[in-house]
Amino acid sequence: MGYKLYWNKARRILDLLEQAFLCYELNEYTTSLKPNTTAVPKIYAEDPGLTYAVSRANQQDVGKRLETAVYLELRRRQSGKRTDSITSLTLPTARQEKS
């Protein structure tokens, strides 16, 4: 699209959005002791309407909106408990298992 993206600036903006409780970053579940993973964290908006407002007009991804609603409900139920108790888990597909 012709826009330059500076990763440090994008990271700073994401951190500010998290501090304002407008979005949450969710890391993938791992039992590894190694702190750095190659998995890309998921970002969830606090208000599902916020995501809908900034997405393209023709994008009606009901699955992502449902996933966000489930995450927000889990977050609400976990309030006051351990903060890292909600994680993302990606199960291997049949194609990945054969490799």
N, C-alpha and C positions, 0 to 999 in steps of 0.2 A: 504494500500500500504506500510505500515511500516514507514511512515514519521510522525514525531511529529510536531504538529502545535501549536505554542504559539500564543494565540489570541492577546496579546499586540504587538508582533512583526508584525503579519499580519495587525493589525490596523495601525501601524506606516508606513508600506509599502504602504498601501492604501492611507493614508494621504499624503505621499510623491508623489504618482502618481497623486493625485488630485492637489497638489501644482504645479506640472509640467504640468498641463492641459492635462494629458494623459488619464484620466478617470474621470467620474462624479458619485457621489452617489445621488440617487434619493429616497427620503422618500415617504411613502404612504400618500395620502391626508387624513387629519382628521380635524374635527371641534372641537375635544376635547381639553380642556385646559390642560390636563395631558401631560407633555412633553415626557414621556417614553411610547413607544408603543411596542407591541410584533411583529409587522410586520417587516419582513426582507427587508432592502432597496435594490433597484436594482442598479446595477453597469453598466454603459455604457462607452465604450471606445470612445475616440475622433476619432480614425481612425478605421472604420469597418474592415480594413485589419489586424489591430493589433489583434483583437479578432479571426479572421480567422486563423492567423499565429500561435497562441498559443493553438488553440483547436485541438482535435483529428482529424486525417486525414479522418476518416469515418463519421465525424459529419458535415452534410450539413443542418443545421437548418436555412432554409430560413426565417421562421417566426421571429426568434430572430434577424436576420440581417435586416429585414424590420423594426422591432420595433426600432432598433438602428438608422436606417436612419431617421425614423420619429422623434425620440427624438432629433437627431442632427439638423434637419431642424427647429423644434420648438425652440430649443435653439438659433439657428441663428436668427430667427425672433424676439425672445425676447431680443436680445442683447441691452444693454443700458436701459432696463426697470428693473422692480423689479426682483431681483435674485431668489426669492422663488416662482415664478409664475408658474413653471412647477412642477407638482406632479404626483404621481402614484395613480390610483384609481382602486381598486379591487371590482368588483360588485359581490354580493352574487349569488351563483348558486341556482337552484331550490331545490337541496338537502339541502343546508344550510338554506334556508328560512323555511323549514318544521320543523327544529330543534327548 
